[in-house]
Amino acid sequence: MAKKYLDLAMTDSVCRAEKKYYGHAAKIVDAPERDPLTEVELEFIAARDSFYMGTVSESGWPYIQHRGGPTGFLRVLNPTTLAFADYTGNRQLLTTGNVAANDRVSLFLMDYRNRERLKILGHARIEDARDQPALTTQVSPPGMRMNLERVVVIEVVSFDWNCPKYITPRYSLAEVDALAGPLKARIVELEAQLRTVKA
């Protein structure tokens, strides 16, 4: 766990809970202002085709939203900045509104196949796509730009990797096809041999 993540997560109430159940609490000293993403996190992010993002509304309620797209749609602009395209959708703009009132966000990135998860804390801002042509070009494939309304930019504060203990492995259709492809080819080959033998 990066030090700043632990520093932010270990609030007084969390420490009291740890003391109650485990007899001690984590003590964080000398946490930096932020923990830049390393090459390991950058590669992991670039390989994702979805993530979950949490924001907090003005009424204090959390809101979790799933985001998906082509692999690498969550762009790494630099080791402390991420961005993604926000396209025309259901017109509710819950995340956009929440970020306007409270810019704190939490990202949860899963790799179910390899049983890995990365959590990221940051501050988000919403940029109108019409005002940011260079940024729009960076985050969106050319064929999708006509539906792009906003760009969400996240200034990373810190990150944390979780253990794989309770992650159930799941596979995308593309991953299943890649794994099953050689088996299907072998079945076709064996069926052809069988037909030859029977003939």
Secondary structure as GFF3:
##gff-version 3
##sequence-region A 1 199
A	DSSP	alpha_helix	3	9	.	.	.	ID=ss1
A	DSSP	alpha_helix	12	22	.	.	.	ID=ss2
A	DSSP	alpha_helix	39	46	.	.	.	ID=ss3
A	DSSP	beta_strand	50	56	.	.	.	ID=ss4
A	DSSP	beta_strand	62	68	.	.	.	ID=ss5
A	DSSP	beta_strand	75	78	.	.	.	ID=ss6
A	DSSP	beta_strand	81	87	.	.	.	ID=ss7
A	DSSP	alpha_helix	94	101	.	.	.	ID=ss8
A	DSSP	beta_strand	104	111	.	.	.	ID=ss9
A	DSSP	beta_strand	116	128	.	.	.	ID=ss10
A	DSSP	three_ten_helix	129	131	.	.	.	ID=ss11
A	DSSP	alpha_helix	133	139	.	.	.	ID=ss12
A	DSSP	three_ten_helix	142	147	.	.	.	ID=ss13
A	DSSP	beta_strand	148	162	.	.	.	ID=ss14
A	DSSP	alpha_helix	173	198	.	.	.	ID=ss15
###
